[in-house]
Amino acid sequence: MKKSLLFLFVFVMLCLPTMAQSKPDKLSVIKTNTSLVINQRYYSDNKRYALVCQKAGNLVLYGFSAPEKYFPIWYTSTYSNPFNVSCIFQADGNLVLYAKHKNEQKAIWNSRANAKSKEDAAKSWTSYLPPYGIDSVSKPSEAKADDYWLQVHDDGNLVIYAGSYPHGTMIWQSETGGNP
């Protein structure tokens, strides 16, 4: 019994400094290299907005007027996709929807957040797909996984930031902010 208590005490003392120094995780922040779970809600901190990757292939940002009363405020218009769909917030800061068909993954939408200029971002989204795989970090800037984050804001805006959390520069947004 004394050994168990001593072990528990030593374990807690060793872990306390680590826990105190770790960054607080916000519900509304999605880190890079995250594959969004199909039909899971990724809420804003005030729980009035949620990002959902639907099984049918649409990525939707919902607003909630009551717990079970919701309405779409932004979406990718990629619904009715008959294939297996995944949504990945890649290490290069790009949010991408993939459809898998016959063991081949194809991007069906992306945020173009890794575009190098406004002209690149204005191109058709299919013309700016990276030529590398979904887990690649081979963007020319050699970005690290901690260099980007995706956040569902309390005003209904979905934003991708470049830089270390919580300080960074907005590089893409859904332009749905300003909601009460």
PAPATI-237619 format. One line per 2 residues: their letters; for each residue x, y, z of C-alpha. Coordinates in pm, 1 decimal, padded with zeros to 6 digits. Layout:
! residues N
A	X Y Z | ... .
***
This chain:
! residues 180
MK	00000.0 00000.0 00000.0 | 00279.6 00241.4 00093.7 .
KS	00462.3 00160.1 -00231.1 | 00148.3 00234.3 -00430.6 .
LL	00099.7 00568.6 -00258.4 | 00465.5 00657.7 -00302.5 .
FL	00449.5 00564.4 -00671.2 | 00133.0 00772.7 -00716.9 .
FV	00291.2 01071.2 -00539.4 | 00608.8 01052.2 -00752.1 .
FV	00402.0 01012.6 -01070.8 | 00186.0 01316.2 -00991.3 .
ML	00488.9 01529.3 -00897.9 | 00665.1 01438.9 -01220.8 .
CL	00358.1 01507.4 -01435.7 | 00243.4 01832.6 -01275.2 .
PT	00508.5 02057.1 -01430.4 | 00444.4 01904.7 -01773.2 .
MA	00068.9 01950.2 -01744.3 | 00106.6 02309.4 -01627.9 .
QS	00331.8 02397.9 -01921.7 | 00122.4 02237.1 -02194.7 .
KP	-00088.3 02455.1 -02422.0 | -00457.4 02458.3 -02340.1 .
DK	-00658.9 02281.7 -02608.0 | -00957.1 02479.5 -02731.7 .
LS	-01256.0 02289.9 -02864.4 | -01274.3 02523.5 -03162.0 .
VI	-00912.0 02471.3 -03274.8 | -00823.6 02192.6 -03516.5 .
KT	-00455.9 02111.2 -03551.3 | -00280.8 02014.8 -03874.0 .
NT	-00260.9 01649.8 -03977.8 | -00613.3 01602.6 -03845.3 .
SL	-00859.2 01387.4 -04031.9 | -01207.0 01511.2 -03945.3 .
VI	-01434.9 01233.6 -03825.9 | -01736.8 01191.3 -04053.3 .
NQ	-02053.5 01347.3 -03902.3 | -01869.8 01467.2 -03588.6 .
RY	-01939.1 01828.2 -03489.1 | -01636.1 02054.0 -03435.7 .
YS	-01785.8 02335.4 -03227.5 | -01697.9 02698.5 -03171.2 .
DN	-01618.6 02775.0 -02806.8 | -01968.0 02918.1 -02753.1 .
KR	-02119.3 02603.9 -02914.3 | -02330.8 02815.3 -03152.2 .
YA	-02145.0 02700.3 -03464.8 | -02011.0 02364.8 -03575.6 .
LV	-01811.8 02230.0 -03868.4 | -01927.3 01889.5 -03997.1 .
CQ	-01785.5 01665.6 -04268.1 | -02092.2 01479.1 -04389.2 .
KA	-02083.2 01120.9 -04512.5 | -02230.7 01233.4 -04846.3 .
GN	-01919.5 01444.0 -04909.2 | -02019.1 01795.0 -04809.6 .
LV	-01821.8 02001.8 -04558.3 | -02073.3 02225.7 -04378.3 .
LY	-02051.3 02502.9 -04120.7 | -02375.6 02515.5 -03920.4 .
GF	-02523.7 02780.8 -03696.4 | -02741.4 02674.9 -03401.7 .
SA	-03040.7 02873.9 -03279.3 | -03127.8 02599.8 -03026.9 .
PE	-02968.0 02262.4 -02943.0 | -03147.4 02078.1 -03222.5 .
KY	-03228.3 02374.3 -03449.4 | -02944.9 02434.7 -03690.6 .
FP	-02896.5 02591.9 -04030.4 | -02608.1 02585.3 -04280.4 .
IW	-02415.7 02910.8 -04315.6 | -02136.2 02780.4 -04542.4 .
YT	-02070.2 02459.3 -04736.6 | -01848.2 02318.7 -05009.0 .
ST	-02126.5 02207.0 -05248.1 | -01965.6 01863.5 -05281.1 .
YS	-02263.0 01662.5 -05152.7 | -02406.8 01353.9 -05321.0 .
NP	-02062.8 01205.0 -05357.7 | -02107.9 00827.5 -05389.4 .
FN	-01756.8 00741.1 -05271.8 | -01584.8 00719.5 -04934.3 .
VS	-01503.6 01074.2 -04827.7 | -01242.0 01211.4 -04590.5 .
CI	-01156.7 01565.4 -04486.7 | -00801.1 01639.1 -04383.9 .
FQ	-00646.4 01954.3 -04247.1 | -00301.7 01898.2 -04392.8 .
AD	00037.4 01999.3 -04256.3 | 00069.0 02257.0 -04537.3 .
GN	-00233.0 02450.6 -04401.6 | -00473.7 02332.7 -04668.9 .
LV	-00815.6 02190.8 -04578.7 | -00896.4 01921.9 -04835.1 .
LY	-01191.7 01691.6 -04905.2 | -01092.2 01362.4 -05066.0 .
AK	-01310.2 01096.8 -05226.9 | -01182.1 00742.2 -05248.7 .
HK	-01288.5 00533.0 -05545.2 | -01135.1 00198.3 -05642.5 .
NE	-00840.3 00246.9 -05402.2 | -00759.1 00588.0 -05549.2 .
QK	-00799.8 00912.2 -05355.1 | -00892.3 01226.3 -05544.4 .
AI	-00939.2 01572.7 -05405.1 | -01290.4 01703.6 -05464.1 .
WN	-01244.0 02039.0 -05285.4 | -00970.0 02234.5 -05108.7 .
SR	-00936.9 02568.9 -04934.1 | -00639.8 02683.2 -05144.6 .
AN	-00495.1 02815.1 -04821.0 | -00148.7 02724.9 -04945.6 .
AK	-00181.5 02943.5 -05257.0 | 00119.1 03171.4 -05295.0 .
SK	-00077.2 03471.7 -05423.4 | -00428.9 03609.9 -05463.7 .
ED	-00408.3 03518.7 -05831.7 | -00334.0 03155.8 -05740.8 .
AA	-00618.0 03154.4 -05488.9 | -00858.9 03289.4 -05751.9 .
KS	-00785.3 02999.5 -05988.5 | -01022.4 02708.7 -06007.5 .
WT	-00959.5 02501.9 -05695.5 | -00867.1 02199.4 -05905.5 .
SY	-00580.5 02389.7 -06066.9 | -00404.4 02442.0 -05736.6 .
LP	-00408.0 02097.6 -05585.1 | -00071.8 01995.9 -05448.1 .
PY	00097.5 01720.3 -05645.3 | 00192.4 01538.9 -05326.6 .
GI	00008.0 01310.8 -05088.3 | -00227.8 01403.4 -04809.0 .
DS	00030.2 01362.8 -04534.8 | 00306.4 01546.5 -04713.8 .
VS	00484.7 01843.9 -04564.5 | 00677.5 01919.3 -04881.8 .
KP	00541.2 02269.9 -04924.7 | 00825.4 02495.3 -05040.1 .
SE	00830.3 02681.7 -04708.0 | 00897.1 02351.0 -04529.1 .
AK	00613.3 02419.6 -04288.2 | 00593.8 02229.6 -03961.8 .
AD	00269.1 02078.8 -03838.4 | 00243.3 02347.9 -03568.6 .
DY	00261.1 02629.3 -03825.6 | -00113.3 02625.0 -03905.4 .
WL	-00443.5 02582.1 -03728.2 | -00809.4 02582.6 -03824.3 .
QV	-01060.3 02751.2 -03594.7 | -01439.0 02772.5 -03575.1 .
HD	-01493.7 03120.1 -03427.6 | -01775.6 03230.4 -03197.9 .
DG	-01910.2 03463.9 -03470.7 | -01948.6 03180.7 -03723.6 .
NL	-01629.7 03234.0 -03923.4 | -01415.9 02934.8 -04016.7 .
VI	-01051.9 03049.7 -04038.7 | -00712.6 02898.1 -04123.6 .
YA	-00415.3 03068.5 -03958.2 | -00042.8 03052.2 -04031.7 .
GS	00192.4 03090.1 -03735.9 | 00217.9 02944.2 -03388.0 .
YP	-00104.6 02920.8 -03190.2 | -00255.2 03152.6 -03063.3 .
HG	-00068.7 03416.6 -03266.0 | -00086.7 03399.2 -03641.1 .
TM	-00200.8 03546.8 -03966.9 | -00531.6 03458.0 -04129.4 .
IW	-00464.5 03291.7 -04466.5 | -00815.2 03166.6 -04549.0 .
QS	-01168.6 03217.9 -04419.9 | -01524.2 03113.6 -04496.5 .
ET	-01631.4 03480.5 -04482.1 | -01924.3 03394.6 -04256.6 .
GG	-01815.2 03603.9 -03954.8 | -02008.6 03881.5 -03792.9 .
NP	-02295.2 03668.7 -03670.3 | -02426.5 03739.7 -03318.9 .
***
